[in-house]
Amino acid sequence: MAKAKTANQDKSNRRDDVLEAAARLFAAKGYAATSIRDIAYQVGILSGSLYYHFASKEELLLEVHARGVTQVTEAVQNALANSTEEPWSRMSAACHAHLEVLLGDSPFSQVITPQFPGHFDGDVRATLLAQRDGYEEMFRALVKALPLPKKLDQRHFRLALLGALNWTPTWYQTGGTDTPSKIASGIVDAFRFQLDPKA
């Protein structure tokens, strides 16, 4: 029994190693430029051994993306659980948590940016978007609770806000004067004060 348990743990650990290596390479080189051989080399296994854990590179991407979405979802849920009930405060808490993950050290969060679904067609793209839609449902609820003008299209507002957040990695510089928290506050304030200058 002990040997079987150890074998299962080793398999799980190796699977996690493969996922982390894939996430780092996808983030650094892009999905298309990353090969199965690249990932296997990073983990220290033969290319054929990688297929013991994942049937294809596409399956690997979907799992990496799912973990990234899970990380940011849990961060936002925790932030909202500790937030006040005031709608803009809740939106601010969610945006802060979102950027803390997106601009953090986790390689998984770096593959949930807008660029990735755009590279795929068919079932892979549909799955990536479905994973993201589950996360964005929280922002639909947050936007719905905001005291926005009745004529304002809430869908466009949500997409513009998430777009501003999700494109931050393209210009963010680690160690600069702009911290994830400062950027999140600035983005939320830009949207809020545009609608209510007296806020």
Residue, then its C-alpha position, 0 to 999 in steps of 0.5 A: m500500500a505504501k509503495a502504491k501511495t508513493a507511486n501515485q504521489d510521484k505521478s501527481n508531482r511529475r504531472d504538476d512539474v510538467l504543467e508548470a514547465a509548460a506554463r512558463l514556456f507558453a508565457a515566455k515563448g508563446y504556445a506555437a513556438t513551444s514544443i513537447r520536446d521543450i517542455a520535456y527537456q525543462v522537466g528532465i524527461l523524454s518527450g515520449s514520457l510526457y504523453y503518459h501524463f497528457a495526450s497532446k500539447e492542446e490538452l496541456l494548454l487547456e489544463v494550464h489555462a484552467r489552473g490560471v483561471t482557477q488562481v485568479t477566480e479564487a483570488v477575486q472570491n477571497a477579496l470579495a469575501n473580505s470587502t464591504e457591500e458598497p458596489w464600487s468598493r467590491m469592484s475595486a477589491a476584485c480588480h486589485a485581486h485580478l491584477e495582483v494575480l495577473l502581474g504576479d509570479s505565477p506562470f499560469s496566470q500569464v496564459i489567461t491574457p486575451q492573446f491566447p484564445g485568439h490563436f485557436d479555432g474550434d473546440v480548443r478556442a471554445t473550451l478556453l473561452a468557456q473557462r474564462d466565461g465562468y470567471e467573467e460571470m463574477f464581473r457581470a454581477l459586479v457591474k450589474a450592482l454598480p450605480l451606472p447610468k441606465k443608458l450605459d451598456q453594461r456589457h461594453f462597460r465590463l468588456a472595456l474594464l476587463g480589457a484595461l486590466n488584461w492588457t496591463p502585462t503588455w506594458y507593466q514593468t516589474g519594480g517600477t513605480d506602478t505597483p499592481s495595486k496602484i494600477a488597479s486603483g487608477i483603472v477603477d478610478a478612471f472608469r468611476f470618475q468618468l461617470d461621476p466626477k464628484a465621486 
